[in-house]
């Protein structure tokens, strides 16, 4: 690439990163301004849209010659909005439906969740700036996975039967400490590649979605399997600490 092409690629990568953070802000604005039950659903979708931007900004930045810190720091700043603040506001908005003591529990969980995301992103940023070798695993649950699993659980609670009303609290309460843990988790692209090669997980998730009549249930099952996979892998074959981290 010539200098002009590199400059355009750098602007594209930065724009995609900002799109990630803007998706988080958009979700919060929807919750604050649209007084409609569907606002929660739209805000949940914004978490997944943010992940889409977050997944491709690194691809756009490949081959661009600039200080690595520029992209890493921008990425982490945007992640605070989309994978920290938005899920926390989602929890608060969903808990407000019940009010009373339940709302207090949701508010405490929301504050704990966003605090863990911030601490997690600090760890990620420091390690990413120092990292010289290629990362093969995450140390602790990545913040995008924690945010998407909480959003999927909220969708289940909104669109599913009343028995699933506790799911957002469960997922947020479990993923918050897991983000700060030292449990190794496989990279999500590796998990996706394994699912394609193995073939059986996709039909299984489709069957679960069909049986439950709700695709959000199948997505929550998928995230549950990922959360369990790290602890199971560590029990089976403990990995040495490598200093690698992720969001």
N, C-alpha and C positions, 0 to 999 in steps of 0.2 A: 504494500500500500504506500502511496505517496503521502506527503504531509497533509494535504487537503483531505484525503480519504480518512486518514487517522483522526483528524480533527472532527470530521463528521461522525465517525464511529464512536468517538469519545462522547460527543454530544448525545448521540442515540443511547448509549449505555447509561449516561446520567439521566436522560429523560425517562428511561424505563425504571430506573431506581426511584426517581421522584414519583413516577406513576404508582409505584408500590406504596410509598408514603401517602400520596394523595388519595389512594383507595381507602386507606384507614381513616383519613379525615372525612372523606365522603360518607363513610358508614356512620361515623359519629354525628355528622350533620343531619343525616336522614333520621337518626333516632331522636335528635333534639327538635327537629322542625316538622316531621311528618307524624301527626298524631293518628296513627292507623296501625292496627295489629300487623299489617304486612311490612311495616317498617323494620321489624326485627328480622324478617326473612331477608329483606334486601341487605341489611347490615351484615347478616351472616354470609351472604353471597360475596359481599365486598372483601371479606377475609380471603376467600378463594381467588378472587380477581387479583388481590395484592400478591398472593403467592405466584400467580401466573407471571406478573411483572418481575418478581424476585427471581424466578427460575430462568429468565432469558436475558437479564441485564448482564450477567457474566459472559454469556456467549457473544453478546454484542461488543464487549470490551476486549475480546481476545485479539491479540496482535497489535493493540494500541500501546504505544510506548509512552508511559507516564508513570509517576510514582504510584506503587500499589496502594499506598495509604489513602489516596484520593477516592478510589472506588470502595475500599473496605469501610472507611469511616462514613461515607455517604450511605452505603448500604445499611450499616447499623443504625444510623440516625433515622432512616425511613422505616426500618423494622420496628422501632419503638412505637411508632404510630399504628402500623397495620397489625402487628402481632402482639402488641402489649396493651396499648390504650384502647383500641377498638374492642378486643375480647373482654376487657375489664368493663367497659361501658355496656357491652352486650349483657354481661352477667348482672350488672346493676339494673338495667332496663327490664330484664326478664324477672328478676327478683322483686321489682316494684309491683309486678302483677299481683303478688301475694300480700306484700306489706308485712307489718309487724315484725316479729322475731325472725321470720324467714328472710325478710329483706335485709336485716342486719347481718345474717349469716352470709348472704350473697355479697353484700358490700365488703365484708371482711375478706372473703375469698377473692373478690375482684382486686382489692388492694394488694393482697399477697401475690396474686398472679402477675400483675404488672410489675411488682417489685422484683420478682424472680426473673422476669423477662429482661429487665434493665441490667440486673447483675449478670445474667447469662450473656447478654450482648457485650458487656464489658469484658468478660472472659474471652468471648469469641474474638473481639477486636484485638485484644492484646496478643493472643496466640496466633491469629491470622497474620499480624504484622511481623511476628518473629518466625513464623513457620517457613521452613526451607524445603521440606519434603512434601510429596503429594499426599493429601489426606485420603484415608481409606475408610474411616469410620468417624462417628460423632462421639463426643464424650458427654453423655447426658442427652435427653430428648431435645431436638432442635426446636427453637421457639416457633417457627412456622407450623410444625407438626402439632405443638401444644395448642396454638391458636386455632388451627383448622379442626382439630378434634373437639375443642370446646364449641366452635361454631356449628359443627355437624351435630353435636349433642343438643345444642339449642334448637336446631331445626327439627330434630327428633321430638323434642319436648313440645314444640309449637304445633307440629303437624301430625304427631302420633297420638296414641292413646294416653289418658291421664297417668297411667302407670309409669310412663317415661319422664314425668315432670322433674324427677330428681337428677337426670343425666347431666345437665350442664354443671351442676355443683360437683358431681362425682368426677367428671373429666377434668375440670379446672383444678379441683383439690388434689387430684393424683398427678397431673402433669406439672404443676408448679414445683413441687420438690424434685421431680424427676429431671427437670431442666437443670437443677443445681447439682445433680448426682454425678458420679464418675462412671456410671454404667455405660458401656460402649454400645452404640446403635449403628447399624449399617446405613450407608448413604442411601437416601431415598431413590436415586436413579438405579442403584444396584437392586433395590427391592423391586422396583418396577420391571427391570430386566428379568429378574428371577420369576416374577409372576407371569410374564409372557412366555418364558421358556417352559415353566412347569405346567402351564395351561389350565390346571384344575382350579386355581384360586378365583379366576374371573367368572366361570360358570357358577361357582359356589356363591359368590357375592350376588350374582343375578338371581339365583334361587332364593337367597335370603330376602332380597328386595321384593321379589314377587310374593313370597309368603307373608311378609310383613305389610305389603302394600305401600311401602315407603322406602325410597332410595336412600334417604338420610340414615335409616337404620343400618343398611348395608355398609355405608361409608363409615359409620361409627364402629361397626364390627371390624372393618379394615384397620382403623386407627387403634382399636383395642389390641388387635393382633400385633401391630407394630410395637406398641408399648410393652407388651409381654415379651416380645422377641429379644429385647435387649437383656432383660433379667435372665431369660432362659439361656441365651448365648453365653452370658458371663458365668452362669452356673456350670454349663457344659465345658466351656473352654475359656477360662479367664484370659483377657487380653492385657498385655503390659501397658503401662501409662506411656503414651507417646507425646503428650502435650497437644495433640490435635483437638480441635474444638469446632463448634459450629454455632449457628444462631439458635 
